[in-house]
Amino acid sequence: MSESVGDALATPSGETSLGPVRREPGPQDLVERDDGPRTDSRLSQGLRTLATFASFAMFFTGSVLLGLLFVPLFLPFALFNLKRYRALCTRFVGRGLGTFLYWMKVVRLITYEMPVPPEGLEGRPYVVVANHPTLIDVPFLLHSFPRLTSIVKWNWYNFGPFALVLRSLNYIPADGAPTKGAAEDSDTPALDRMVAHVEAGHPLVCFPEGSRSLRTGLRRFRRGPFETAVRAKVPIVSVFIDVNRPMLDRSHHFWQVPEGTTHFRFEVREVIETDPTRGGERDAEAIRKRVRDDLAACYAGCLERRAALRALETKGIATNAT
């Protein structure tokens, strides 16, 4: 397995038998400086925190309302056909997530360049894999890729009012969901569920890291999403998510807002065919390493740009203070 970016960017101790070693600043310095004194005003910080709280309140309240409205409104519209009903609800939620993102743009929490789905995948199932820098990566992808579905934690899938909306969608539960029938004898029920879901014609987004990315590099990529695509013989769409400031990452609570507007940029890196009739690749492990190496290199560049932006802003504040 290739060396992780986290290891490659690890900060050296700075001490040898010959004394201190001087080094050039790197992406790791961004982590240290982000936890230092802020350069924005308390009023500005408070307003962005309030706007973030309002955004998530709107998201969760809207989810509950949708769950209460889906069955009485959409089920009759789908002529009580469950398959058609779930497809309709999935499309509606995917488009509706754009409202949440647009609101965050209006209150100047974020700006963005929306993902552009690659050509040639219309009507086909596929697996989207991406790095996972923030809590709101999923809404961008679900909004931009038609019919795209997601994996949901079982706790959410089975939780009160959220269960109403999630069970109305073509989303699937993750590990922890009860198994039925032949799946009870399987050693990999979650993987089998993913394969069956994609084979049924549903595009699926997965984050191979299994959690939000580290602030110093990507986590180890799990093999499941790649094995899913290979077994279902569908394309893998590799997407890099570039975020210019740490925001809603693993080390920040939602009220710990960045000092300025955060910009999201999405880049489709490549589409990898796995269908042998289309000349596709069949080695899931080789594809996993290839995609991880590529996204890790992209993420290293992202960290360098963050460090440069932070240094520029700090320099500007210091200049204004003199």
C-alpha positions as a Markdown table, in Angstrom:
| # | Residue | x | y | z |
|---|---|---|---|---|
| 1 | Met | 0.0 | 0.0 | 0.0 |
| 2 | Ser | 1.3 | 3.5 | -0.9 |
| 3 | Glu | 2.4 | 5.8 | 1.8 |
| 4 | Ser | -0.4 | 8.0 | 3.2 |
| 5 | Val | -0.4 | 11.7 | 2.8 |
| 6 | Gly | -0.8 | 12.0 | 6.5 |
| 7 | Asp | 2.6 | 10.3 | 7.0 |
| 8 | Ala | 4.2 | 12.2 | 4.1 |
| 9 | Leu | 3.1 | 15.6 | 5.7 |
| 10 | Ala | 3.9 | 14.7 | 9.3 |
| 11 | Thr | 5.9 | 17.4 | 11.1 |
| 12 | Pro | 9.4 | 16.3 | 11.9 |
| 13 | Ser | 10.6 | 16.7 | 15.4 |
| 14 | Gly | 13.1 | 19.4 | 14.5 |
| 15 | Glu | 15.8 | 17.9 | 16.7 |
| 16 | Thr | 18.9 | 15.8 | 15.6 |
| 17 | Ser | 22.2 | 15.0 | 17.2 |
| 18 | Leu | 23.5 | 18.1 | 15.5 |
| 19 | Gly | 20.9 | 20.4 | 17.0 |
| 20 | Pro | 17.7 | 22.0 | 15.7 |
| 21 | Val | 16.8 | 21.6 | 12.1 |
| 22 | Arg | 15.2 | 24.5 | 10.2 |
| 23 | Arg | 12.5 | 23.6 | 7.7 |
| 24 | Glu | 10.2 | 25.4 | 5.3 |
| 25 | Pro | 6.5 | 25.9 | 6.4 |
| 26 | Gly | 4.2 | 23.3 | 5.0 |
| 27 | Pro | 0.6 | 22.2 | 5.2 |
| 28 | Gln | 1.0 | 20.9 | 8.7 |
| 29 | Asp | 1.6 | 24.5 | 9.9 |
| 30 | Leu | -1.9 | 25.3 | 8.8 |
| 31 | Val | -3.2 | 22.9 | 11.5 |
| 32 | Glu | -1.2 | 24.6 | 14.2 |
| 33 | Arg | -2.1 | 28.2 | 13.1 |
| 34 | Asp | -5.8 | 27.4 | 12.6 |
| 35 | Asp | -6.0 | 26.7 | 16.3 |
| 36 | Gly | -4.4 | 30.0 | 17.2 |
| 37 | Pro | -5.9 | 33.4 | 17.8 |
| 38 | Arg | -8.5 | 34.4 | 15.3 |
| 39 | Thr | -8.1 | 37.5 | 13.1 |
| 40 | Asp | -11.8 | 38.3 | 12.7 |
| 41 | Ser | -14.0 | 40.2 | 15.0 |
| 42 | Arg | -16.2 | 38.7 | 17.7 |
| 43 | Leu | -19.3 | 40.2 | 16.0 |
| 44 | Ser | -18.4 | 38.7 | 12.7 |
| 45 | Gln | -17.7 | 35.3 | 14.3 |
| 46 | Gly | -21.0 | 35.5 | 16.2 |
| 47 | Leu | -23.0 | 36.3 | 13.1 |
| 48 | Arg | -21.5 | 33.4 | 11.1 |
| 49 | Thr | -22.2 | 31.0 | 14.0 |
| 50 | Leu | -25.8 | 32.2 | 14.2 |
| 51 | Ala | -26.1 | 31.7 | 10.4 |
| 52 | Thr | -24.7 | 28.2 | 10.6 |
| 53 | Phe | -27.1 | 27.3 | 13.4 |
| 54 | Ala | -30.0 | 28.7 | 11.3 |
| 55 | Ser | -28.9 | 26.7 | 8.3 |
| 56 | Phe | -28.9 | 23.4 | 10.1 |
| 57 | Ala | -32.1 | 24.2 | 11.9 |
| 58 | Met | -33.7 | 24.7 | 8.5 |
| 59 | Phe | -32.2 | 21.5 | 7.2 |
| 60 | Phe | -33.5 | 19.3 | 10.1 |
| 61 | Thr | -36.9 | 21.0 | 10.3 |
| 62 | Gly | -37.3 | 20.6 | 6.6 |
| 63 | Ser | -36.4 | 17.0 | 6.8 |
| 64 | Val | -39.1 | 16.3 | 9.4 |
| 65 | Leu | -41.7 | 18.2 | 7.4 |
| 66 | Leu | -40.9 | 16.3 | 4.3 |
| 67 | Gly | -41.3 | 13.1 | 6.1 |
| 68 | Leu | -44.7 | 14.1 | 7.3 |
| 69 | Leu | -45.8 | 15.3 | 3.8 |
| 70 | Phe | -44.3 | 12.6 | 1.6 |
| 71 | Val | -46.8 | 9.8 | 2.2 |
| 72 | Pro | -50.0 | 11.8 | 2.0 |
| 73 | Leu | -48.9 | 13.9 | -1.0 |
| 74 | Phe | -46.5 | 11.9 | -3.1 |
| 75 | Leu | -47.8 | 8.4 | -2.7 |
| 76 | Pro | -51.1 | 9.2 | -4.4 |
| 77 | Phe | -49.3 | 11.2 | -7.1 |
| 78 | Ala | -47.2 | 8.0 | -7.8 |
| 79 | Leu | -50.4 | 6.0 | -8.1 |
| 80 | Phe | -49.5 | 4.0 | -5.0 |
| 81 | Asn | -46.6 | 2.4 | -6.8 |
| 82 | Leu | -43.8 | 2.1 | -4.2 |
| 83 | Lys | -41.0 | 2.0 | -6.8 |
| 84 | Arg | -42.2 | 5.1 | -8.5 |
| 85 | Tyr | -42.9 | 6.8 | -5.2 |
| 86 | Arg | -39.4 | 6.3 | -4.0 |
| 87 | Ala | -37.9 | 7.5 | -7.3 |
| 88 | Leu | -40.0 | 10.6 | -7.1 |
| 89 | Cys | -39.1 | 11.3 | -3.5 |
| 90 | Thr | -35.4 | 10.8 | -4.3 |
| 91 | Arg | -35.5 | 13.2 | -7.1 |
| 92 | Phe | -37.4 | 15.8 | -5.0 |
| 93 | Val | -34.9 | 15.6 | -2.1 |
| 94 | Gly | -32.0 | 15.8 | -4.5 |
| 95 | Arg | -33.3 | 19.0 | -6.0 |
| 96 | Gly | -34.4 | 20.3 | -2.7 |
| 97 | Leu | -30.9 | 20.1 | -1.2 |
| 98 | Gly | -29.9 | 22.9 | -3.5 |
| 99 | Thr | -32.2 | 25.2 | -1.5 |
| 100 | Phe | -30.2 | 24.4 | 1.7 |
| 101 | Leu | -26.9 | 25.1 | -0.2 |
| 102 | Tyr | -28.2 | 28.3 | -1.7 |
| 103 | Trp | -29.3 | 29.6 | 1.7 |
| 104 | Met | -25.7 | 29.0 | 3.0 |
| 105 | Lys | -24.5 | 30.9 | 0.0 |
| 106 | Val | -26.9 | 33.8 | 0.6 |
| 107 | Val | -25.8 | 34.2 | 4.2 |
| 108 | Arg | -22.2 | 34.2 | 3.0 |
| 109 | Leu | -21.1 | 31.0 | 4.7 |
| 110 | Ile | -20.0 | 29.3 | 1.5 |
| 111 | Thr | -19.5 | 29.8 | -2.2 |
| 112 | Tyr | -19.3 | 27.0 | -4.6 |
| 113 | Glu | -18.7 | 25.6 | -8.1 |
| 114 | Met | -21.3 | 22.8 | -8.4 |
| 115 | Pro | -20.1 | 19.4 | -9.5 |
| 116 | Val | -20.7 | 18.6 | -13.2 |
| 117 | Pro | -21.6 | 15.0 | -13.9 |
| 118 | Pro | -19.5 | 13.4 | -16.7 |
| 119 | Glu | -21.1 | 12.7 | -20.0 |
| 120 | Gly | -22.0 | 9.2 | -21.1 |
| 121 | Leu | -23.5 | 8.0 | -17.8 |
| 122 | Glu | -27.1 | 9.0 | -18.5 |
| 123 | Gly | -29.5 | 6.2 | -17.5 |
| 124 | Arg | -26.7 | 4.0 | -16.1 |
| 125 | Pro | -25.9 | 3.1 | -12.5 |
| 126 | Tyr | -22.5 | 4.0 | -11.2 |
| 127 | Val | -20.5 | 4.5 | -8.0 |
| 128 | Val | -19.2 | 7.9 | -7.0 |
| 129 | Val | -16.2 | 7.9 | -4.7 |
| 130 | Ala | -14.7 | 11.0 | -3.2 |
| 131 | Asn | -12.7 | 12.4 | -0.3 |
| 132 | His | -14.8 | 13.7 | 2.6 |
| 133 | Pro | -13.5 | 17.0 | 4.0 |
| 134 | Thr | -16.7 | 18.4 | 5.4 |
| 135 | Leu | -20.1 | 17.6 | 6.8 |
| 136 | Ile | -22.0 | 19.0 | 3.8 |
| 137 | Asp | -20.2 | 17.2 | 0.9 |
| 138 | Val | -23.1 | 14.8 | 0.5 |
| 139 | Pro | -25.8 | 17.5 | -0.3 |
| 140 | Phe | -23.6 | 18.9 | -3.1 |
| 141 | Leu | -23.3 | 15.5 | -4.8 |
| 142 | Leu | -26.9 | 14.4 | -4.3 |
| 143 | His | -28.1 | 17.7 | -5.7 |
| 144 | Ser | -25.8 | 17.6 | -8.8 |
| 145 | Phe | -25.8 | 13.9 | -9.9 |
| 146 | Pro | -29.3 | 12.9 | -11.2 |
| 147 | Arg | -30.9 | 9.9 | -9.3 |
| 148 | Leu | -27.8 | 9.7 | -7.0 |
| 149 | Thr | -28.5 | 7.8 | -3.8 |
| 150 | Ser | -26.6 | 7.5 | -0.5 |
| 151 | Ile | -25.8 | 5.2 | 2.4 |
| 152 | Val | -27.3 | 6.2 | 5.7 |
| 153 | Lys | -26.3 | 5.3 | 9.2 |
| 154 | Trp | -28.8 | 2.8 | 10.6 |
| 155 | Asn | -29.4 | 5.0 | 13.7 |
| 156 | Trp | -30.7 | 7.8 | 11.4 |
| 157 | Tyr | -32.5 | 5.4 | 9.1 |
| 158 | Asn | -34.5 | 4.1 | 12.1 |
| 159 | Phe | -34.9 | 7.3 | 14.0 |
| 160 | Gly | -38.4 | 8.8 | 14.5 |
| 161 | Pro | -39.4 | 11.5 | 12.0 |
| 162 | Phe | -36.2 | 11.1 | 10.0 |
| 163 | Ala | -37.1 | 7.5 | 9.3 |
| 164 | Leu | -40.2 | 8.8 | 7.5 |
| 165 | Val | -38.2 | 10.7 | 4.9 |
| 166 | Leu | -35.2 | 8.3 | 4.6 |
| 167 | Arg | -37.4 | 5.2 | 4.1 |
| 168 | Ser | -39.3 | 7.1 | 1.4 |
| 169 | Leu | -36.0 | 7.4 | -0.6 |
| 170 | Asn | -33.9 | 5.0 | -2.6 |
| 171 | Tyr | -31.2 | 5.3 | 0.1 |
| 172 | Ile | -29.9 | 2.2 | 1.8 |
| 173 | Pro | -28.9 | 1.6 | 5.5 |
| 174 | Ala | -25.3 | 1.0 | 6.4 |
| 175 | Asp | -23.8 | -1.5 | 8.9 |
| 176 | Gly | -26.2 | -2.4 | 11.7 |
| 177 | Ala | -29.3 | -2.9 | 9.6 |
| 178 | Pro | -31.0 | -6.3 | 10.2 |
| 179 | Thr | -30.5 | -8.9 | 7.4 |
| 180 | Lys | -33.2 | -11.1 | 5.9 |
| 181 | Gly | -33.2 | -14.2 | 3.8 |
| 182 | Ala | -30.0 | -15.2 | 2.1 |
| 183 | Ala | -28.2 | -12.2 | 3.5 |
| 184 | Glu | -28.3 | -13.7 | 7.0 |
| 185 | Asp | -25.7 | -16.3 | 5.8 |
| 186 | Ser | -23.4 | -13.7 | 4.3 |
| 187 | Asp | -20.2 | -12.5 | 5.9 |
| 188 | Thr | -20.6 | -9.1 | 4.1 |
| 189 | Pro | -24.2 | -8.1 | 4.3 |
| 190 | Ala | -23.5 | -4.4 | 3.9 |
| 191 | Leu | -21.5 | -5.0 | 0.8 |
| 192 | Asp | -24.1 | -7.4 | -0.6 |
| 193 | Arg | -26.7 | -4.7 | 0.0 |
| 194 | Met | -24.7 | -2.2 | -1.9 |
| 195 | Val | -24.1 | -4.5 | -4.8 |
| 196 | Ala | -27.8 | -5.4 | -5.1 |
| 197 | His | -28.7 | -1.7 | -4.8 |
| 198 | Val | -26.4 | -0.7 | -7.7 |
| 199 | Glu | -27.4 | -3.7 | -9.8 |
| 200 | Ala | -31.0 | -2.6 | -9.4 |
| 201 | Gly | -30.1 | 0.6 | -11.3 |
| 202 | His | -29.4 | 3.1 | -8.6 |
| 203 | Pro | -26.3 | 5.3 | -8.7 |
| 204 | Leu | -24.6 | 5.4 | -5.3 |
| 205 | Val | -22.2 | 7.8 | -3.6 |
| 206 | Cys | -19.6 | 6.4 | -1.1 |
| 207 | Phe | -16.8 | 7.9 | 0.9 |
| 208 | Pro | -14.1 | 5.2 | 1.0 |
| 209 | Glu | -12.5 | 6.8 | 4.1 |
| 210 | Gly | -15.6 | 5.9 | 6.1 |
| 211 | Ser | -15.4 | 9.2 | 8.0 |
| 212 | Arg | -14.5 | 12.8 | 7.3 |
| 213 | Ser | -10.9 | 13.3 | 6.1 |
| 214 | Leu | -8.1 | 14.3 | 8.5 |
| 215 | Arg | -6.8 | 17.8 | 8.5 |
| 216 | Thr | -3.4 | 16.5 | 7.5 |
| 217 | Gly | -4.2 | 14.0 | 4.8 |
| 218 | Leu | -6.7 | 11.3 | 3.7 |
| 219 | Arg | -7.5 | 8.3 | 5.8 |
| 220 | Arg | -7.1 | 4.8 | 4.5 |
| 221 | Phe | -9.5 | 4.0 | 1.7 |
| 222 | Arg | -11.7 | 1.0 | 2.3 |
| 223 | Arg | -12.2 | -1.5 | -0.5 |
| 224 | Gly | -16.1 | -1.8 | -0.3 |
| 225 | Pro | -17.1 | 0.9 | -2.8 |
| 226 | Phe | -14.6 | -0.4 | -5.4 |
| 227 | Glu | -15.6 | -4.0 | -4.8 |
| 228 | Thr | -19.3 | -2.9 | -5.2 |
| 229 | Ala | -18.6 | -1.3 | -8.6 |
| 230 | Val | -16.5 | -4.3 | -9.8 |
| 231 | Arg | -19.1 | -6.9 | -8.8 |
| 232 | Ala | -22.0 | -4.8 | -10.3 |
| 233 | Lys | -19.9 | -4.1 | -13.4 |
| 234 | Val | -20.6 | -0.3 | -13.2 |
| 235 | Pro | -18.4 | 2.7 | -13.7 |
| 236 | Ile | -16.5 | 4.3 | -10.8 |
| 237 | Val | -16.6 | 8.2 | -10.8 |
| 238 | Ser | -13.7 | 9.6 | -8.9 |
| 239 | Val | -14.4 | 13.1 | -7.5 |
| 240 | Phe | -12.1 | 15.4 | -5.7 |
| 241 | Ile | -13.7 | 17.9 | -3.2 |
| 242 | Asp | -11.5 | 21.0 | -2.7 |
| 243 | Val | -12.4 | 23.2 | 0.2 |
| 244 | Asn | -10.3 | 26.4 | 0.8 |
| 245 | Arg | -10.8 | 26.5 | 4.6 |
| 246 | Pro | -11.3 | 24.0 | 7.3 |
| 247 | Met | -15.1 | 23.9 | 7.9 |
| 248 | Leu | -17.4 | 21.3 | 9.5 |
| 249 | Asp | -14.5 | 18.8 | 9.5 |
| 250 | Arg | -13.9 | 16.1 | 12.0 |
| 251 | Ser | -12.1 | 18.4 | 14.4 |
| 252 | His | -14.7 | 21.2 | 14.3 |
| 253 | His | -18.2 | 21.4 | 15.8 |
| 254 | Phe | -20.8 | 23.2 | 13.6 |
| 255 | Trp | -20.6 | 26.3 | 15.8 |
| 256 | Gln | -16.8 | 26.6 | 15.3 |
| 257 | Val | -17.0 | 28.6 | 12.0 |
| 258 | Pro | -14.0 | 29.6 | 9.8 |
| 259 | Glu | -13.0 | 33.2 | 9.6 |
| 260 | Gly | -14.3 | 33.9 | 6.1 |
| 261 | Thr | -16.5 | 32.5 | 3.4 |
| 262 | Thr | -15.6 | 28.9 | 2.5 |
| 263 | His | -15.3 | 28.0 | -1.2 |
| 264 | Phe | -16.2 | 24.5 | -2.4 |
| 265 | Arg | -14.9 | 23.2 | -5.7 |
| 266 | Phe | -15.6 | 19.8 | -7.2 |
| 267 | Glu | -13.5 | 18.1 | -9.9 |
| 268 | Val | -14.4 | 14.8 | -11.6 |
| 269 | Arg | -11.0 | 13.2 | -11.8 |
| 270 | Glu | -11.8 | 10.2 | -13.9 |
| 271 | Val | -14.4 | 7.6 | -14.9 |
| 272 | Ile | -13.2 | 4.0 | -14.5 |
| 273 | Glu | -15.1 | 1.3 | -16.4 |
| 274 | Thr | -15.4 | -2.1 | -14.7 |
| 275 | Asp | -17.6 | -3.8 | -17.2 |
| 276 | Pro | -15.5 | -6.4 | -19.1 |
| 277 | Thr | -17.7 | -6.0 | -22.1 |
| 278 | Arg | -16.6 | -2.4 | -22.3 |
| 279 | Gly | -13.0 | -3.1 | -21.7 |
| 280 | Gly | -13.2 | -2.3 | -18.0 |
| 281 | Glu | -10.8 | -3.1 | -15.2 |
| 282 | Arg | -11.6 | -5.9 | -12.7 |
| 283 | Asp | -9.1 | -5.5 | -10.0 |
| 284 | Ala | -10.8 | -3.7 | -7.2 |
| 285 | Glu | -7.7 | -3.4 | -5.1 |
| 286 | Ala | -5.7 | -1.9 | -7.9 |
| 287 | Ile | -8.5 | 0.6 | -8.6 |
| 288 | Arg | -8.6 | 1.5 | -4.9 |
| 289 | Lys | -4.9 | 2.3 | -4.7 |
| 290 | Arg | -5.0 | 4.3 | -8.0 |
| 291 | Val | -7.9 | 6.4 | -6.9 |
| 292 | Arg | -6.6 | 7.0 | -3.4 |
| 293 | Asp | -3.1 | 8.0 | -4.7 |
| 294 | Asp | -4.7 | 10.5 | -7.1 |
| 295 | Leu | -7.1 | 12.0 | -4.5 |
| 296 | Ala | -4.3 | 12.1 | -1.9 |
| 297 | Ala | -2.1 | 14.2 | -4.2 |
| 298 | Cys | -5.0 | 16.5 | -4.9 |
| 299 | Tyr | -5.6 | 16.9 | -1.1 |
| 300 | Ala | -2.0 | 17.7 | -0.5 |
| 301 | Gly | -2.3 | 20.5 | -2.9 |
| 302 | Cys | -5.5 | 21.7 | -1.2 |
| 303 | Leu | -3.6 | 21.8 | 2.1 |
| 304 | Glu | -0.9 | 23.9 | 0.6 |
| 305 | Arg | -3.4 | 26.4 | -0.8 |
| 306 | Arg | -5.1 | 26.6 | 2.6 |
| 307 | Ala | -1.7 | 27.4 | 4.2 |
| 308 | Ala | -1.0 | 30.1 | 1.6 |
| 309 | Leu | -4.4 | 31.7 | 2.1 |
| 310 | Arg | -4.1 | 31.7 | 5.8 |
| 311 | Ala | -0.6 | 33.2 | 5.6 |
| 312 | Leu | -1.9 | 35.9 | 3.2 |
| 313 | Glu | -4.9 | 36.8 | 5.5 |
| 314 | Thr | -2.6 | 36.9 | 8.6 |
| 315 | Lys | -0.2 | 39.2 | 6.8 |
| 316 | Gly | -3.0 | 41.5 | 5.7 |
| 317 | Ile | -4.3 | 41.8 | 9.3 |
| 318 | Ala | -0.8 | 42.5 | 10.6 |
| 319 | Thr | -0.3 | 45.2 | 7.9 |
| 320 | Asn | -3.6 | 46.9 | 8.7 |
| 321 | Ala | -2.7 | 46.9 | 12.4 |
| 322 | Thr | 0.6 | 48.8 | 11.8 |
